[in-house]
Amino acid sequence: MLRLAAPGVRGLTPYRPGKPISELERELGISNAIKMASNENPLGPSPHARKAAEAALAELARYPDGNGFALKQALARRLGVTVDQITLGNGSNDVLELLARAFATPRDVVVFSEQAFAVYPLVARAVGAKAIAVPSRDWGHDLEAMRRAVGPRTRLVFIANPNNPTGTWNDSASLAAFLDAMPAHVVTVIDQAYIEYVEEPSLPDCVPWVARYPNLVVARTFSKIYALAALRVGYSVSHPAVADLLNRVRQPFNVNSVGLAAAEAALEDEEHVARGVRMNRQGMRQLTEAFGRMGLDHIPSLGNFVCVHVGGPAGPVYDRLLREGVIVRPVENYGMPEHLRVTVGLEEENRRFLVALEKVLAKR
């Protein structure tokens, strides 16, 4: 069957999500496992989002609003953009794939950073485009090197800010200089899946920049701070002409009714978002201070996760943590064989992970 597949698909390796709790408990016969692997919000969704989702269940026999009218209106009001600038996706991953389908062909090049989100090369190669991973600098995007990698065949550039899996970031001045240098034939995508967690003033909200850069697309999600990962709702903000192209390749009902209703309600609950930011700030401090006491280096992060260097191969540490009922994320596939990525959890979850990590490292 491999011979029958499209050329770009043949060399792909499927995306590896974090191990589910149910799978770990089934495999090892344990209970009360905790998952700190997939950058999920441990607070869960807003009560208003839960209520809206429950109300939407009454209409499960009906197709969703294919245009997402109410959610787009809410997003437009919140972000200060027009409805025709918004494209909804089945998670922001869907938006990334729409961008590749709309703009990249086997004749084209897609540029992104080494140690950036694994979906960027997946969507590029799936459409047969040449994928160029530019070496990172200090675990983050080297924008000057990425600018040099852009050529006449480049159609898409992906930038994660903050970056996943490393949590690194680029400031306003460096991003603006990069965008100023981009030729008219290149669409630049700034993926801001974790923007709501950011408290660093040098990292910009890039949505207002779309008015200045017509070839800029900003991608966002409801999976992280809004805690709706299971419902798969994401979106992008772009020039209306770009959004029009994305909607030409978008599936007509790509966001379900429950997700649309929950996302609209979640967007309005500002206190729940603020609570998530406070919890993340406290949890990040809890984790990183403990890493320091253990003599472990970590990569400073603006997301709801942190990469810790475990002082040797991380695979065995990950496996032993699983036996302690703690799921984190190995990042060897990102070229980081001695790091683990850890999602910031609730205070007790963080404490349990830290106790397990210290126990596992002491037995090496």
Secondary structure, 3 states (H helix, E strand, C coil): CHHHCCHHHHCCCCCCCCCCHHHHHHHHCCCCCEECCCCCCCCCCCHHHHHHHHHHHHHCCCCCCCCCHHHHHHHHHHHCCCHHHEEEECCHHHHHHHHHHHHCCCCCEEEEECCCCCHHHHHHHHCCCEEEEECCECCECCHHHHHHHCCCCEEEEEEECCCCCCCCCCCHHHHHHHHHHCCCCCEEEEECCCHHHCCCCCCCCCHHHHHCCCCEEEEEECCCCCCCHHHCCEEEECCHHHHHHHHHHCCCCCCCHHHHHHHHHHHHCHHHHHHHHHHHHHHHHHHHHHHHHCCCCEECCCCCEEEEECCCCHHHHHHHHHHCCEECEECHHHCCCCEEEEECCCHHHHHHHHHHHHHHHHCC
